[in-house]
Every structure is written in structure tokens, then in C-alpha cells.
Amino acid sequence: LEMFEFLWNLFFTICGCIVGFIMTFFENWNSKPKTVAHHVIVITGTAQGIARELAFLFANLKAKVVMIDIDKELNEQTAMLINKTGGQAYAYGCDVSDPERLRAVASEIVNDPRLGCPDIVICSAGIWVVKQLDEASDLEIKRTIDINLLGYFWTIRAFYPYILERGSGHIVAISSLASYFGNSYASAYCASKFGVRGLMESLQWEIQERGLSESINILPILQINETAQAIVDGVLHEKLDFDIFVNTCPNDCKRFFEHSLQIRALEVEDAIRKVERNI
């Protein structure tokens, strides 16, 4: 029964990849990417991993990249490297599980004459404790939820009022295929990603009356640097909901699912004007 369930999920995912690839090809063929030159892009978790790669890619597109990470020293080193190569990066040390600190950082960014209200906010900070439920400590479970789920809440809430006040912006949440089904050694991680999906879907409903439309796209299997590029492409083409499958271990189907990403994004453009017209 378990094998049948696994094969069915694998078949469903592969079919989704094929259909999504075809849809994405035609969608991108007919659309032109927007420019992010001189735009302010806030990214969390930038000291390493995909978020770090995103910072470099957006900096290469002439964006002003605001980097937030708990590892202040490593984050500043990455920002210095970007600046040395001609980009514009601003590093902030911050634990995304601390809402008060995030609000203070958001206020500092918005009031900085070099920056201002961010055009794009990308929630990417996350951890994964690879343990079964009875093996993980209370602190490890709490920390996973605090960073992977509540960290997204606090990041969005810190910048969302400024975006709504201006009437435009782009909010992106990097999640996982683990937001759709559970897996062993990942109970807290999967629960946090289920929560991220619920957060973004609920936020879509909340701003639907402000002119938000939704599209669903699935991108092909990618390596980690290509994953970051696919995320950038999704933002530039204003994708609102798309999946990226990261084939980090082709011979292990289980890890294939574990290393998949789900990107949920909300575009808040012309939203305020539509609401004002209806009042």
C-alpha cells in the first residue's frame, strides 16, 4: 500500500511537471519580464543557500538588495562581496522569529533615504531538523515552527503595511512540496510548510478584492543555482504560484520530493485604487 501511494504521488508529480512546463513555456513566450533595476528587494536567510544566490542574481539585475539573516557576520561578508562586484547590498542582522526586531528593521529600511519601501519581499529563511517526532527536542520543534512559519508571518507583517500604503509590491514565500504531504524525519518541517501554504492562500483571499489574480505554474527539475534563477524568473514574470523541483539526488526519489520548493507570491499592484473605486 505504501509503495502504491508513493508511486501514485510520483506519477502525479511527474505529470504535473510536464503539464506545468508546457504551460510555463507558452506563458513566458508571450510575456516580457519586468525590470527590477533600482528596485528594493528584501530577502531573508541570505547568509547561505538559495537566498544567498538570489541576492547575487538580483544584484546583477541592478536591484538594491536588502539582506536579512541571523548570522550577521556571514551576512555582512556576502553583502561586501556583492558590493565589491558592483552591486548594491545592505546587510541587517536579525532573527526572523523576533517580530519586534523585524518591525524595527523594516522601519529602518523604509526610512533609509537610500532604500525606502521595498518593491519585493522574499521570505526564504528556514531550518530543517532531520529527526523523527520522538527524537526531536521540544526546542528543535519550536525553533522550526518559529523560523519556518512564524518567521514568514513576522516578515510579511513587518513590511505589508508599507506595501499596502504605497499600493504596490510583491510578496514571495519560498516553501516546499512538503506543504502538500508529510514525510518521515520531517514532521515539524512539513507542519511548518503546510502552514506557509495556508498563510499565503489566506493572504490571497484577503487581497483578492484589491485586484489580485492568480496563476499556477510548475517549472522543470533544477539544480540549486538554477533554482535561484527560476525564482528570479518567476518574480520578473510576476508568477503568483509556481513549483520548482530540485533534483539534488536523482537516484533517491524520496529526497527528490524532500528537496522540492513551492513558491507562493502575491502581487499587490493597483489594489488600493480598485478598493477605493468600490467604496
GIVENZI-V263188 format. One record per residue. N is the residue number from 0. RES is the residue in three letters. SS is DSSP state (@ for helix, = for strand, . for the rest). OMEGA is omega in radians with two decimals (* if undefined). D_LAST is the distance of its C-alpha to the last C-alpha in whole Angstrom. Layout:
N|RES|SS|OMEGA|D_LAST + N|RES|SS|OMEGA|D_LAST
This chain:
0|LEU|.|3.13|55 + 1|GLU|@|3.13|53 + 2|MET|@|3.12|55 + 3|PHE|@|3.14|53 + 4|GLU|@|-3.13|50 + 5|PHE|@|-3.14|50 + 6|LEU|@|3.11|51 + 7|TRP|@|3.10|48 + 8|ASN|@|3.12|46 + 9|LEU|@|3.13|48 + 10|PHE|@|-3.14|48 + 11|PHE|@|-3.12|44 + 12|THR|@|-3.14|43 + 13|ILE|@|3.10|46 + 14|CYS|@|3.11|44 + 15|GLY|@|3.11|41 + 16|CYS|@|-3.09|42 + 17|ILE|@|-3.14|43 + 18|VAL|@|-3.13|40 + 19|GLY|@|3.11|38 + 20|PHE|@|3.14|40 + 21|ILE|@|-3.14|41 + 22|MET|@|-3.13|37 + 23|THR|@|-3.14|36 + 24|PHE|@|-3.12|39 + 25|PHE|@|-3.14|38 + 26|GLU|@|3.13|34 + 27|ASN|@|-3.14|36 + 28|TRP|@|-3.09|38 + 29|ASN|@|-3.07|35 + 30|SER|.|3.10|33 + 31|LYS|.|-3.13|33 + 32|PRO|.|3.08|33 + 33|LYS|.|3.11|31 + 34|THR|.|3.07|32 + 35|VAL|.|3.12|32 + 36|ALA|.|3.14|35 + 37|HIS|.|3.06|34 + 38|HIS|.|3.13|31 + 39|VAL|=|-3.11|31 + 40|ILE|=|3.12|32 + 41|VAL|=|-3.14|32 + 42|ILE|=|3.08|34 + 43|THR|=|3.11|36 + 44|GLY|.|-2.96|39 + 45|THR|.|-3.11|41 + 46|ALA|.|-3.12|44 + 47|GLN|.|3.02|45 + 48|GLY|@|-3.06|45 + 49|ILE|@|-3.12|42 + 50|ALA|@|3.10|40 + 51|ARG|@|3.11|43 + 52|GLU|@|3.09|43 + 53|LEU|@|3.14|39 + 54|ALA|@|3.13|40 + 55|PHE|@|-3.10|43 + 56|LEU|@|3.12|41 + 57|PHE|@|3.08|38 + 58|ALA|@|3.09|40 + 59|ASN|@|3.10|42 + 60|LEU|.|3.07|39 + 61|LYS|.|3.07|38 + 62|ALA|.|3.00|36 + 63|LYS|=|-3.02|36 + 64|VAL|=|3.09|36 + 65|VAL|=|-3.00|36 + 66|MET|=|-3.13|38 + 67|ILE|=|3.12|38 + 68|ASP|=|3.12|40 + 69|ILE|.|3.11|42 + 70|ASP|.|-3.02|46 + 71|LYS|@|-3.08|45 + 72|GLU|@|-3.13|49 + 73|LEU|@|3.12|48 + 74|ASN|@|3.12|45 + 75|GLU|@|3.09|46 + 76|GLN|@|3.11|49 + 77|THR|@|3.12|46 + 78|ALA|@|3.12|44 + 79|MET|@|3.13|48 + 80|LEU|@|3.10|49 + 81|ILE|@|-3.13|46 + 82|ASN|@|3.13|46 + 83|LYS|@|-3.13|50 + 84|THR|.|3.06|49 + 85|GLY|.|3.13|46 + 86|GLY|.|3.08|43 + 87|GLN|=|-3.12|41 + 88|ALA|=|-3.13|40 + 89|TYR|=|-3.04|39 + 90|ALA|=|3.08|41 + 91|TYR|=|3.04|39 + 92|GLY|=|-3.08|41 + 93|CYS|.|3.02|39 + 94|ASP|.|-3.06|39 + 95|VAL|.|3.09|36 + 96|SER|.|3.14|37 + 97|ASP|.|-3.05|36 + 98|PRO|@|-3.14|32 + 99|GLU|@|3.12|33 + 100|ARG|@|3.12|35 + 101|LEU|@|3.11|33 + 102|ARG|@|3.12|30 + 103|ALA|@|3.11|33 + 104|VAL|@|3.13|33 + 105|ALA|@|3.12|30 + 106|SER|@|3.12|30 + 107|GLU|@|-3.14|33 + 108|ILE|@|-3.10|32 + 109|VAL|@|-3.10|29 + 110|ASN|.|3.08|30 + 111|ASP|.|-3.11|33 + 112|PRO|.|3.11|34 + 113|ARG|.|-3.01|35 + 114|LEU|.|-3.08|32 + 115|GLY|.|-3.13|29 + 116|CYS|.|-3.12|26 + 117|PRO|.|3.05|27 + 118|ASP|.|-3.12|26 + 119|ILE|=|3.03|27 + 120|VAL|=|-3.11|28 + 121|ILE|=|3.09|31 + 122|CYS|=|-3.06|32 + 123|SER|.|-3.10|36 + 124|ALA|.|3.14|38 + 125|GLY|.|3.07|40 + 126|ILE|.|3.11|43 + 127|TRP|.|3.08|45 + 128|VAL|.|-3.06|48 + 129|VAL|.|3.13|50 + 130|LYS|.|3.03|52 + 131|GLN|.|-3.00|52 + 132|LEU|.|-3.09|50 + 133|ASP|.|3.14|53 + 134|GLU|.|-3.11|54 + 135|ALA|.|3.11|51 + 136|SER|.|3.09|51 + 137|ASP|@|-3.12|48 + 138|LEU|@|-3.14|47 + 139|GLU|@|3.11|47 + 140|ILE|@|3.14|45 + 141|LYS|@|-3.13|43 + 142|ARG|@|3.12|43 + 143|THR|@|3.14|42 + 144|ILE|@|-3.12|38 + 145|ASP|@|-3.09|38 + 146|ILE|@|-3.00|38 + 147|ASN|@|-3.09|37 + 148|LEU|@|-3.11|34 + 149|LEU|@|3.08|33 + 150|GLY|@|3.08|34 + 151|TYR|@|3.07|31 + 152|PHE|@|-3.05|28 + 153|TRP|@|3.12|29 + 154|THR|@|-3.14|29 + 155|ILE|@|-3.12|26 + 156|ARG|@|-3.14|25 + 157|ALA|@|-3.07|27 + 158|PHE|@|-3.04|25 + 159|TYR|@|3.14|21 + 160|PRO|@|3.13|20 + 161|TYR|@|3.13|21 + 162|ILE|@|3.12|20 + 163|LEU|@|-3.14|16 + 164|GLU|@|3.12|17 + 165|ARG|@|3.10|18 + 166|GLY|.|3.09|16 + 167|SER|.|3.14|19 + 168|GLY|.|-3.09|22 + 169|HIS|=|3.14|24 + 170|ILE|=|-3.08|25 + 171|VAL|=|3.08|28 + 172|ALA|=|3.10|30 + 173|ILE|=|-3.09|34 + 174|SER|.|-3.07|35 + 175|SER|.|3.02|38 + 176|LEU|@|3.05|39 + 177|ALA|@|3.06|40 + 178|SER|@|-3.13|37 + 179|TYR|.|3.09|38 + 180|PHE|.|-3.08|41 + 181|GLY|.|3.13|43 + 182|ASN|.|3.11|47 + 183|SER|.|-3.11|50 + 184|TYR|.|-3.09|50 + 185|ALA|.|-3.06|46 + 186|SER|@|3.14|45 + 187|ALA|@|-3.14|43 + 188|TYR|@|-3.13|42 + 189|CYS|@|3.12|41 + 190|ALA|@|3.13|39 + 191|SER|@|-3.12|37 + 192|LYS|@|2.98|36 + 193|PHE|@|-3.14|35 + 194|GLY|@|3.12|32 + 195|VAL|@|3.12|31 + 196|ARG|@|3.11|30 + 197|GLY|@|3.12|28 + 198|LEU|@|-3.05|27 + 199|MET|@|3.10|25 + 200|GLU|@|3.11|25 + 201|SER|@|3.13|23 + 202|LEU|@|3.07|21 + 203|GLN|@|3.11|20 + 204|TRP|@|-3.08|18 + 205|GLU|@|-3.09|16 + 206|ILE|@|-3.14|15 + 207|GLN|@|-3.13|15 + 208|GLU|@|3.11|12 + 209|ARG|@|3.02|12 + 210|GLY|.|-3.12|14 + 211|LEU|.|3.01|17 + 212|SER|.|-3.05|20 + 213|GLU|.|3.00|23 + 214|SER|.|-3.12|27 + 215|ILE|.|-3.11|30 + 216|ASN|=|3.07|33 + 217|ILE|=|-3.11|37 + 218|LEU|=|-3.07|39 + 219|PRO|=|3.14|43 + 220|ILE|=|-3.03|45 + 221|LEU|=|2.98|46 + 222|GLN|.|-2.95|48 + 223|ILE|@|3.13|46 + 224|ASN|@|3.10|46 + 225|GLU|@|3.09|44 + 226|THR|@|3.10|42 + 227|ALA|@|3.12|40 + 228|GLN|@|3.13|41 + 229|ALA|@|3.09|39 + 230|ILE|@|3.10|36 + 231|VAL|@|3.13|36 + 232|ASP|@|3.12|36 + 233|GLY|@|3.11|33 + 234|VAL|@|-3.11|31 + 235|LEU|@|3.12|32 + 236|HIS|.|3.07|31 + 237|GLU|.|3.03|27 + 238|LYS|.|-3.11|29 + 239|LEU|.|-3.13|26 + 240|ASP|=|-3.14|29 + 241|PHE|=|-3.10|33 + 242|ASP|=|3.07|36 + 243|ILE|=|-3.12|39 + 244|PHE|=|-3.02|43 + 245|VAL|=|-3.10|45 + 246|ASN|.|-3.11|49 + 247|THR|.|-3.12|50 + 248|CYS|.|-2.98|53 + 249|PRO|.|-3.07|54 + 250|ASN|.|-3.11|57 + 251|ASP|.|-3.07|55 + 252|CYS|@|-3.12|52 + 253|LYS|@|3.13|51 + 254|ARG|@|3.05|50 + 255|PHE|@|3.13|48 + 256|PHE|@|-3.06|46 + 257|GLU|@|-3.08|46 + 258|HIS|.|3.05|45 + 259|SER|=|-3.13|42 + 260|LEU|=|2.98|39 + 261|GLN|=|3.13|35 + 262|ILE|=|3.06|33 + 263|ARG|=|-3.07|29 + 264|ALA|=|3.09|26 + 265|LEU|=|3.06|23 + 266|GLU|=|-3.08|21 + 267|VAL|.|-3.13|18 + 268|GLU|.|-3.09|18 + 269|ASP|.|-3.09|15 + 270|ALA|@|-3.07|13 + 271|ILE|@|-3.11|11 + 272|ARG|@|-3.13|10 + 273|LYS|@|3.12|9 + 274|VAL|@|-3.13|6 + 275|GLU|@|3.14|5 + 276|ARG|@|-3.08|6 + 277|ASN|@|-3.12|4 + 278|ILE|.|*|0
